[in-house]
Amino acid sequence: MAKYETMLITSATLDEEATAALVGKFKSLIEANGTIDAIDEWGKRRLAYPINDETEGVYTVINFTSAPEFPAELDRVYKITEGVMRSLIVAKED
């Protein structure tokens, strides 16, 4: 098991319920394959540069522990999910 941190930027055009459902989907996926250590919801922030003509996004940071194979699957799901603008998964040092 290894420790990871993922940052997820979802579209600000989604309403609060849709954003919560999207983040909840990823929380349940992570819980099914590991354990969540902490969740930090930053809320709506201005982007450094426009992405798909959007200037704001909703930021969520999740710290989790899982097997080393899982982050690749999580990244694949991020890329095929509508509403996810950007994502990043980083392995943390012990």
C-alpha positions in Angstrom: 0.0 0.0 0.0 1.2 3.5 -0.9 0.0 7.0 -0.1 -1.3 9.3 -2.8 -2.8 12.8 -3.3 -5.1 13.6 -6.1 -6.4 17.0 -7.1 -9.6 17.2 -9.2 -10.9 20.3 -11.0 -14.5 20.0 -12.0 -16.5 22.4 -14.2 -18.0 25.4 -12.4 -21.0 25.3 -14.8 -22.3 22.3 -13.0 -24.7 23.0 -10.1 -23.8 22.1 -6.6 -25.7 18.8 -6.6 -24.0 17.6 -9.8 -20.6 18.6 -8.5 -21.2 16.7 -5.2 -22.4 13.6 -7.2 -19.3 13.7 -9.4 -16.9 14.0 -6.4 -18.9 11.4 -4.5 -18.4 9.0 -7.5 -14.7 9.3 -7.2 -14.8 9.0 -3.4 -16.6 5.7 -3.6 -14.2 4.5 -6.3 -11.2 5.3 -4.1 -12.9 3.7 -1.0 -13.6 0.5 -3.0 -9.9 0.2 -3.9 -8.2 1.7 -0.8 -8.8 4.1 2.1 -9.4 7.8 2.1 -7.1 9.7 4.6 -8.4 13.2 4.1 -10.6 15.3 1.8 -10.1 19.0 1.3 -12.7 20.8 -0.7 -11.3 24.2 -1.9 -14.5 25.2 -3.6 -14.8 27.5 -6.7 -11.6 29.2 -7.7 -10.4 31.2 -10.7 -8.3 29.3 -13.1 -4.8 30.5 -14.1 -5.8 30.2 -17.8 -9.1 29.4 -19.5 -9.8 25.7 -20.1 -12.6 25.0 -22.7 -13.6 28.7 -22.5 -14.2 28.4 -18.7 -12.4 30.7 -16.2 -13.5 29.0 -13.0 -13.4 25.5 -11.6 -14.3 23.6 -8.4 -11.2 22.2 -6.7 -11.1 19.0 -4.5 -8.0 17.4 -3.0 -8.2 13.8 -1.7 -5.4 12.1 0.2 -5.7 8.3 0.0 -3.9 5.0 0.5 -4.1 2.2 -2.1 -2.3 -0.4 -4.0 0.3 0.9 -6.6 -1.8 -0.2 -9.5 -4.9 1.8 -8.6 -3.8 5.4 -9.5 -3.6 4.4 -13.2 -7.2 3.2 -13.2 -8.3 6.3 -11.3 -6.6 8.5 -13.9 -8.3 6.6 -16.7 -11.7 7.2 -15.1 -10.9 10.9 -14.6 -10.1 11.2 -18.3 -13.4 9.6 -19.6 -15.7 11.4 -17.1 -17.7 14.4 -18.4 -17.3 17.5 -16.2 -13.7 16.8 -15.1 -11.6 19.6 -16.5 -8.2 18.6 -15.0 -6.8 16.1 -12.6 -3.5 15.2 -11.0 -2.4 12.2 -8.9 0.9 12.4 -7.0 2.6 9.7 -4.9 3.5 11.0 -1.5 6.7 10.2 0.4 6.5 8.2 3.6 
